[in-house]
Amino acid sequence: DHLPVRLVGSLLRWCRDQLAPGGRLVLTAMGPTPDARFMEHLLHWPLMRRTAEELLGLCEAAGLQAEVSDRSPGLDDGGIVIVSSRARSH
């Protein structure tokens, strides 16, 4: 939630390279919510909240096959859980 896209991409590629065959990477993030500005003020830190679709796109660009987990809390509280694995071509 605190990293710009460039760093998220680098981190995801590094994670992909560390995965053992059949290994999974679990990502959690806070999606956009109406209280985002208030939380940034409270934390004194800007957050980069991304939608599940944006996170899936970053995973795909890093060579990961990813999907939103059915354990994801949902849009009401902004929680996102994504499970990914190495794409077959990597």
trRosetta pair geometry for C-beta under 8 A, 3 or more apart (Angstrom, degrees):
i j d omega theta_ij theta_ji phi_ij phi_ji
1 29 5.9 152 -65 -149 86 81
1 30 5.4 27 -99 33 137 99
1 47 4.9 -21 165 -154 106 96
1 48 6.1 166 -176 54 47 65
1 49 6.4 7 -140 -84 96 60
2 45 6.9 -28 -113 161 113 123
2 46 8.0 117 -131 86 71 63
2 47 6.8 -62 -82 -121 62 57
2 48 6.7 129 -118 17 14 97
3 7 4.2 -116 -173 89 112 119
3 8 4.9 142 105 -58 120 80
3 11 7.0 12 152 -3 171 142
3 48 6.9 -103 64 46 37 137
4 7 5.4 86 60 15 72 101
4 8 7.1 -136 102 -7 33 92
4 48 6.8 158 -95 -66 43 168
5 8 5.5 -57 -143 37 33 112
5 9 6.2 36 158 -22 67 105
5 58 6.9 -139 -147 -105 84 120
6 9 6.0 -55 -154 33 26 113
6 10 6.7 23 151 -15 61 106
7 10 5.6 -51 -146 37 37 111
7 11 6.1 37 155 -19 67 107
8 11 5.7 -57 -147 39 30 112
8 12 6.2 29 156 -19 65 108
8 58 5.6 -23 125 -168 120 148
9 12 5.9 -56 -145 37 28 108
9 13 6.4 27 157 -17 63 106
9 58 6.1 -121 -83 -157 72 94
9 61 6.3 -48 -126 105 107 121
9 62 5.9 -173 -153 -75 63 101
10 13 5.9 -56 -149 36 30 110
10 14 6.4 30 153 -19 64 106
11 14 5.7 -54 -150 36 32 112
11 15 6.3 33 152 -19 65 106
12 15 5.5 -51 -145 37 34 114
12 16 6.3 42 152 -25 64 102
12 25 8.0 129 -142 131 74 162
12 58 6.1 152 -17 145 161 95
12 59 6.1 -140 -158 -108 143 52
12 61 7.9 78 87 77 142 82
12 62 3.6 -97 116 -80 115 173
12 64 6.4 -98 176 -8 110 134
13 16 5.5 -48 -149 31 33 116
13 17 6.6 31 153 -17 63 104
13 62 4.7 -135 -66 -149 66 97
13 63 6.9 70 -117 26 75 108
14 17 5.9 -58 -153 36 32 110
14 18 6.6 26 151 -18 64 109
15 18 5.7 -62 -151 37 33 110
15 19 6.8 47 152 -40 66 96
15 25 5.2 79 155 -116 127 147
15 62 7.8 33 55 152 95 145
15 64 7.9 2 94 -72 106 137
16 19 6.0 -44 -157 7 33 116
16 25 7.5 -67 -78 -23 53 149
16 62 5.6 180 -28 146 136 101
16 63 5.2 93 -166 80 163 103
16 64 5.4 -130 -92 -66 112 94
16 86 5.7 113 -161 -103 87 82
16 90 6.4 -16 164 129 127 155
19 23 3.9 -166 -166 78 84 125
19 24 7.6 96 -139 -37 122 9
19 25 6.3 -81 -82 -43 123 101
19 85 6.8 160 176 -151 155 60
19 86 5.3 -172 81 -41 137 105
20 23 4.2 106 52 -39 69 123
21 86 7.9 -66 -114 36 47 134
22 85 7.5 -36 -159 -144 21 133
23 85 6.7 153 86 -131 51 88
23 86 7.5 56 61 -11 88 100
24 83 5.7 -11 -174 -170 121 96
24 84 6.9 141 -160 73 70 36
24 85 5.4 -50 -103 -77 64 90
25 64 6.8 -58 44 -137 131 142
25 83 7.4 151 78 -158 49 47
25 84 4.8 -24 62 66 98 91
25 85 7.1 165 14 -83 80 38
26 69 7.6 20 -138 -47 95 144
26 81 6.8 -13 -170 -168 95 93
26 82 7.3 156 -157 82 47 49
26 83 5.5 -16 -103 -103 73 72
26 84 8.0 172 -82 22 29 69
27 55 6.7 -173 112 -179 144 129
27 59 7.5 -138 1 -77 150 120
27 66 7.8 -5 21 -141 125 132
27 80 7.8 -12 112 114 92 94
27 81 7.2 155 83 -157 55 44
27 82 4.4 -10 59 59 105 99
27 83 7.8 -164 22 -73 73 27
27 84 6.9 23 -5 4 110 112
28 79 7.1 -24 -164 -164 97 89
28 80 6.8 151 -157 82 48 59
28 81 5.4 -14 -102 -102 78 71
28 82 7.8 -176 -77 22 32 70
29 49 7.5 143 159 -141 102 62
29 50 6.4 -21 151 52 151 92
29 55 6.0 -173 26 -87 152 146
29 79 7.9 144 82 -156 42 45
29 80 4.7 -18 64 61 86 110
29 82 7.6 8 11 2 106 109
30 33 7.2 -63 172 -4 99 114
30 47 6.8 -26 74 177 126 142
30 49 5.4 -66 105 -116 84 103
30 78 4.9 28 -167 135 78 115
30 79 6.6 -36 -109 -94 59 46
30 80 7.2 168 -104 14 9 91
31 49 5.8 89 180 178 22 105
31 50 6.9 -70 -119 86 62 40
31 51 5.7 56 -145 -117 107 43
31 52 6.4 -29 -92 -38 131 74
31 75 6.6 -65 83 -123 146 67
31 78 4.5 -154 58 -160 74 69
31 79 7.2 -51 10 29 93 7
31 80 4.9 98 -43 -36 103 117
32 36 6.2 -43 -149 -50 61 144
32 49 4.7 139 -75 117 55 126
32 50 7.8 -21 -35 -163 86 2
32 51 6.3 -26 5 -73 107 77
32 78 6.8 -146 77 -128 20 107
33 36 5.5 142 61 -48 69 85
33 49 7.3 -112 8 -164 72 165
33 77 7.3 -19 -97 179 143 28
33 78 3.9 -68 -48 -66 119 131
35 38 4.7 -55 -169 45 78 119
35 39 5.7 80 131 -27 90 99
36 39 5.8 -59 -148 37 30 109
36 40 6.4 32 155 -20 65 105
36 47 6.4 -126 -163 67 94 122
36 49 5.7 -101 -122 3 133 146
36 78 8.0 150 -73 -117 92 155
37 40 5.7 -52 -149 34 32 113
37 41 6.5 34 152 -19 64 104
38 41 5.7 -56 -153 35 32 113
38 42 6.3 31 150 -19 66 108
39 42 5.5 -52 -144 38 34 114
39 43 6.0 20 160 -7 68 111
39 47 6.7 -4 103 -2 112 142
40 43 6.1 -64 -140 48 26 100
40 44 8.0 104 164 -74 54 7
40 45 6.5 -121 -149 80 67 45
40 46 5.5 25 -147 -114 124 43
40 47 5.5 -130 -85 7 94 91
41 44 7.4 19 -176 -73 29 47
43 47 7.4 66 58 -45 147 105
49 78 7.1 -43 -151 -168 135 123
50 54 4.0 -118 -176 86 107 131
50 55 5.3 129 109 -51 124 84
50 58 7.7 14 160 -11 165 134
51 54 4.8 101 53 3 75 100
51 55 7.2 -143 95 -1 42 86
52 55 5.7 -58 -150 40 34 110
52 56 6.2 37 152 -22 67 105
52 68 5.0 11 -166 -87 136 129
52 72 7.5 31 -101 -155 133 162
52 80 5.0 -172 -86 -136 87 129
52 82 7.0 158 -147 -73 85 110
53 56 5.6 -51 -144 35 31 113
53 57 6.4 35 153 -21 62 105
54 57 5.6 -55 -153 35 32 115
54 58 6.6 32 151 -19 64 103
55 58 5.6 -50 -149 34 35 112
55 59 6.5 37 152 -19 65 103
55 66 7.6 -114 129 135 84 152
55 80 6.4 144 17 133 157 147
55 82 5.6 -156 129 -33 128 155
56 59 5.6 -53 -151 35 34 113
56 60 6.3 35 152 -20 66 106
56 66 5.3 -164 -132 92 70 117
56 67 7.5 38 -117 -105 116 28
56 68 7.1 -61 -66 -46 118 84
56 82 6.7 -162 -78 -130 71 137
57 60 5.6 -52 -145 36 32 112
57 61 6.3 33 155 -19 65 106
58 61 5.7 -53 -146 36 31 112
58 62 6.5 24 154 -14 63 109
59 62 5.8 -66 -153 41 30 107
59 64 4.2 -78 -180 76 87 117
59 65 7.7 -15 140 112 114 4
59 66 3.7 27 116 -14 158 147
59 82 6.6 -146 -47 150 149 141
59 84 4.9 -140 -159 -101 136 153
60 63 7.9 64 179 -55 31 14
60 64 6.8 -94 -76 65 27 66
60 65 7.7 48 -102 -105 70 37
60 66 6.7 -110 -51 26 70 105
60 87 7.8 76 -141 -65 56 134
63 86 6.8 -4 135 -152 95 69
63 87 4.9 -119 -178 25 63 116
63 89 7.3 -116 -146 77 99 88
63 90 4.1 80 175 -56 131 150
64 84 4.1 33 164 169 124 132
64 85 6.7 147 -158 71 81 23
64 86 6.5 -65 -112 -106 62 30
64 87 6.1 -149 -113 -31 8 87
65 84 6.2 162 80 -155 43 76
65 85 5.5 -17 56 61 96 78
65 86 7.4 20 11 102 89 21
65 87 5.0 125 -39 -92 86 68
65 88 7.7 37 -36 -17 131 73
66 82 5.3 18 -176 174 117 113
66 83 6.9 164 -148 85 69 38
66 84 3.6 -28 -93 -93 88 105
66 85 8.0 166 -78 18 54 51
67 82 7.0 170 85 -152 27 74
67 83 6.3 -18 61 61 77 83
67 84 7.6 152 14 -84 53 63
68 72 5.3 -31 174 -23 95 152
68 80 6.8 -74 -132 -160 102 88
68 81 7.1 98 -166 76 64 58
68 82 5.8 -49 -103 -99 49 74
69 72 5.0 137 69 -37 77 84
69 81 4.1 -47 41 106 125 105
69 82 6.5 -162 -14 -103 88 18
69 83 5.0 87 -73 -14 102 105
71 81 5.4 -39 88 72 87 154
72 79 6.4 178 -173 115 69 86
72 80 5.6 -3 -146 -145 120 41
72 81 4.2 -156 -90 35 72 86
72 82 7.7 38 -82 -57 121 51
73 76 7.5 -103 141 56 92 86
73 77 5.3 -46 133 57 133 116
73 78 7.9 5 85 64 119 36
73 79 3.5 46 39 65 124 128
73 80 7.9 -84 40 -56 83 25
73 81 7.4 101 -5 -13 70 104
74 77 6.9 74 73 27 77 80
74 79 7.0 34 41 60 42 88
75 78 6.9 31 -160 -82 42 37
86 90 5.2 -125 -173 77 100 109
87 90 5.1 78 63 6 85 105
